[in-house]
Amino acid sequence: MKITTNLLLLAALGFALLGCSKKAESIGNGVAPSQVMQADYVVVSPQAVANKISVTGTLMPAESAMLSAQTSGLVKTISFKEGERVAKGQLLVRLDDRQWLAQQQKLAAQLQTAQRDLERKKQLAEIKGISQAEVDDAALLVASIEADKQELDVMIEYSVIRAPFNGQIGLRSVSPGAYLSAGDPVARLVQMDQLKLEFNVPERYATQVRKGQAVVFAISGDDATYQGTVYATEPAISETTRALRIRALVPNRNGQLIAGAFAEVNLTLDNIPAALLLPAEAVVPQLNDQVVYQIKGGVIKQVPVKLGIQFPRLVEVVHGLSAGDTIMVAGLLQAKDGLPVQAGQEMFVEKMEN
C-alpha cells in the first residue's frame, strides 16, 4: 500500500514538472497557444475577367420622319394603310392638283406661242425688219413663261407625298377631303429593319469606348439579350452630364424590337486574362493607401496594395500581391503586422462571369 502511494506521488510530481516546463516554453516564445488568433483566408489565384459597365439606353429607329405636305390643298387620295411597310418613292398622299394642271396647260400654250413669236422676230431682225430690242423683249417673255412653268411644276410635285425611305408607316392624322396646309403632319415613317441604341457612359470610361465595339442589352419584359455595334460617338463630353453620348446599330430584321423601348446596356471595356481578385472586405483602407493582411510564416504581414477594377463584391489587385499569396478575410480589426496567426478556414473567391 505504501509502495502504491509513493508511485502516485511520483506521477503527480512528474505531471507538475511537465506543466511547468510547457508554461515556461510558452512564456519563452512570448505568446501562449491560446493567444494565437485564427483567421479565415483566401489563396490568391488569377482568373480571366471582363471589365464591364452597365448603363441605361433607349432604342431609336434608324431613320424617322414625320411626313407632311410642302404645299396646301385638299386631300384627294390616301394610298397607304396604317401600319404597313412602304418602299422608298412610293406614293402615299395626293392633293387635289386640278387647278395647277390647268395652269400648267395654259402656260404650256403660252410658252409655245411665245417661242414661235421669238423665232419670227429673230428672222425679221436678220433682214432689219425690226429692232434688236423687240427680239430681246420676245426672248425675255419666253424666259419668264418658262420660269413660271418650272415654278408650277414644283408645286404639282409638292402636291404628292412619297416615302423618302423604306420603312413602316404609322397612324395617319388626315382623311380624304380634308384641307391640308403646308407643314401639317400626315403620318410618321420609321425604318425598323435596323435600330439605333443610344446611351451615355461616364466621363472616366469615355476613352475606352471605340467604334466597332460590341454592346449587349436587354429590354423590359423580355428575357432575351440582344447585341449591337458602336458606330458613332459625340466628339465631346457633355458639360452638363459629364458623360459621352454613344450610338450603336442593332439589327431588327424580324421586328422583335420596338423603337422607344428602354434598354439595360452592358458594355465590355476590356478583357483581363489573369486578374488577381480579392473579396472587397479583405482590403482595409488607411490614411494614404489601402492594405491587406497576408499570412506568411505563421505571422501577419501588412501589405500595401494598388487596386484596379472594382466589382460589386470583388476588387482587382494590380500591385502588391502575387498568385499563391494567402490573404486574411476575417479578423481584420484585430490584425497587426507581425502578430502570430493560425490559418483557419480557406474561403474561395467567386468566379466572374464573362
Sequence and secondary structure as in RCSB ss.txt:
>XXXX:A:sequence
MKITTNLLLLAALGFALLGCSKKAESIGNGVAPSQVMQADYVVVSPQAVANKISVTGTLMPAESAMLSAQTSGLV
KTISFKEGERVAKGQLLVRLDDRQWLAQQQKLAAQLQTAQRDLERKKQLAEIKGISQAEVDDAALLVASIEADKQ
ELDVMIEYSVIRAPFNGQIGLRSVSPGAYLSAGDPVARLVQMDQLKLEFNVPERYATQVRKGQAVVFAISGDDAT
YQGTVYATEPAISETTRALRIRALVPNRNGQLIAGAFAEVNLTLDNIPAALLLPAEAVVPQLNDQVVYQIKGGVI
KQVPVKLGIQFPRLVEVVHGLSAGDTIMVAGLLQAKDGLPVQAGQEMFVEKMEN
>XXXX:A:secstr
 HHHHHHHHHHHHHHHHHHHHHHHHHHHHTS GGGSEEEEEEE  EEEEEEEEEEEEEEEEEEEEEEE SS EEE
EEE   TT EE TT EEEEE  HHHHHHHHHHHHHHHHHHHHHHHHHHHHHTTSS HHHHHHHHHHHHHHHHHHH
HHHHHHHHTEEE SSSEEE      TT EE TT EEEEEEEEEEEEEEEEEEGGGGGG  TT EEEEEETT    
EEEEEEEE SS  TTT EEEEEEEEE TT  S TT EEEEEEEEEEEEEEEEEEGGG EE SSSEEEEEEETTEE
EEEEEEEEEE SSEEEEEES  TT EEE S TTT  TT BEEEEEEE       
